[in-house]
Amino acid sequence: MPTDFHINQDEGLITISGSEPIDAVDAISTFQLLLEHPEFSPSLPQLIDLRGLASGALAAHDYSTLERFLLSTYKPRLAASIAVLVDDKLDSFSTAAIFHLTCQLPQTELFDHFDVAIRWLIRREFVIRSEQ
């Protein structure tokens, strides 16, 4: 399966991965399964790891379908930060489209280095929350 997720309650992190060519149906199905999972918590930070996503993985119409789902169904169910991770092998259209999607989700940032993405999540979700 080109998309999957893992909920790690012990580490307090949801990891969603996507690789190879995927379409909006694959992506939406994974996000929907996550939302319906009994261990899903809106307060768990998420790492969406798209390293290895094939260039041209999603067609333009797939991005608009995915965007509608993310804004209408996924976004209202989130309360934590999301780090989206891509690599430099992704084509510029896909990178721009993913950046556009991340800009529309609250507390979401796009990264191209794993370590930086994890540090950002830790700082936002664990350090900042403990100071509040």
DADA-V362423 format. One record per run of one state. SS is the DSSP state (H for helix, E for strand, C for the rest). FROM is the first residue (numbers start at 0). TO is the last residue. If there is no record, write none. Layout:
<<SS & FROM & TO> <SS & FROM & TO>>
This chain:
<<C & 0 & 1> <E & 2 & 7> <C & 8 & 11> <E & 12 & 17> <C & 18 & 18> <E & 19 & 19> <C & 20 & 22> <H & 23 & 35> <C & 36 & 43> <E & 44 & 48> <C & 49 & 51> <E & 52 & 52> <C & 53 & 58> <H & 59 & 76> <C & 77 & 80> <E & 81 & 84> <C & 85 & 90> <H & 91 & 103> <C & 104 & 106> <E & 107 & 110> <C & 111 & 112> <H & 113 & 130> <C & 131 & 131>>
